[in-house]
Amino acid sequence: MNAEYVAPVRMALAKGEFAKEGLDVHLKVLPTPEALPLLAKGDVDVLWAAPEAAVVNGIAGGFDIRWVAGNFSPDPRSKSGLWIRLRKGETARSASLKNASLGTMIGKGSVIMYPMDRSFARHGARMDSVTFQQLGSADVLTALTGGGVDAAWLLDPVWRTVDHDKRYAFLGGQPQGEPLGGALYGPNLLQRDPDAGVAFLRAYIRTVNTYFRGDYKADRKFVAELAKLLKVEADVLTAVPSLRMDWEIRKGTADRLQRAYRDAGVTEGTPVPENRLVDRALYAEAVGHRP
């Protein structure tokens, strides 16, 4: 659990921010498909993940789960996202994704289907015209550079390997200023103890405001502390821009995600209304807003 987007939760634990709220928080690393039913049953209180297709389908099926806080959006300098190997004469603007093969670590039920869907539309392709190949983390870049796939979704800091190489082009990533993941609550913190749910978000937001404001990687001392906490090299952290840590969930994100899931064929039926998927009241209370 050393991904940078989890850093505020890890830092809140390390700095005792949850303890200040009277909370005893323990982290467990679980895949979303395994954690989701545990969250719905109340065996897990918080899931730090994203409103993936499995979450939408679970809520549609009766799970009492809500997306209650965001996590991050990319820095404008980030090129984490969709990269393509250019054909002769192509540019980033003219490159076509129609009938392309695409390598990714994550399946079609992921929130990255939303930014992918947007990139496909800009480059003359429907999602059903692209062939997805789910690959291991070490294989995605190799498949792109070795010709195994035409395009790939490259994460931090892998994209730096092909940055400035004219054979490849960046077509787009997660929208700036629009978090696509964060905290998901189940019945324990939504219904049984909402005060604890507010307290958790209060500790999280306080940690973001204290340690992750602006370009937090400009502070070498903090980078060293963060690298130790996440068990990664400091040079790996500073190789890519700081994330824009952000707890607010944007209006319309839930609808845009569901549209991408339908385009990918991983959800069916009537879209889940936003108020069944998103609850902003808890973080609003955490920052002092009155109902």
Sequence and secondary structure as in RCSB ss.txt:
>XXXX:A:sequence
MNAEYVAPVRMALAKGEFAKEGLDVHLKVLPTPEALPLLAKGDVDVLWAAPEAAVVNGIAGGFDIRWVAGNFSPD
PRSKSGLWIRLRKGETARSASLKNASLGTMIGKGSVIMYPMDRSFARHGARMDSVTFQQLGSADVLTALTGGGVD
AAWLLDPVWRTVDHDKRYAFLGGQPQGEPLGGALYGPNLLQRDPDAGVAFLRAYIRTVNTYFRGDYKADRKFVAE
LAKLLKVEADVLTAVPSLRMDWEIRKGTADRLQRAYRDAGVTEGTPVPENRLVDRALYAEAVGHRP
>XXXX:A:secstr
   GGGHHHHHHHHTTHHHHTT         HHHHHHHHHHTS SEEEE   HHHHHHHHTT   EEEEE EE  
TT   EEEEE  TT  TTT   TT EEEESS TTSTTHHHHHHHHHHTT  GGGSEEEE  TTTHHHHHHTTS S
EEEE TTGGGGTTT TTEEEEEES TT    EEEE HIIIII HHHHHHHHHHHHHHHHHH SS GGG HHHHHH
HHHHHTS HHHHHTS   EE     TTHHHHHHHHHHHHTS  SS   HHHHB  HHHHHHTT   
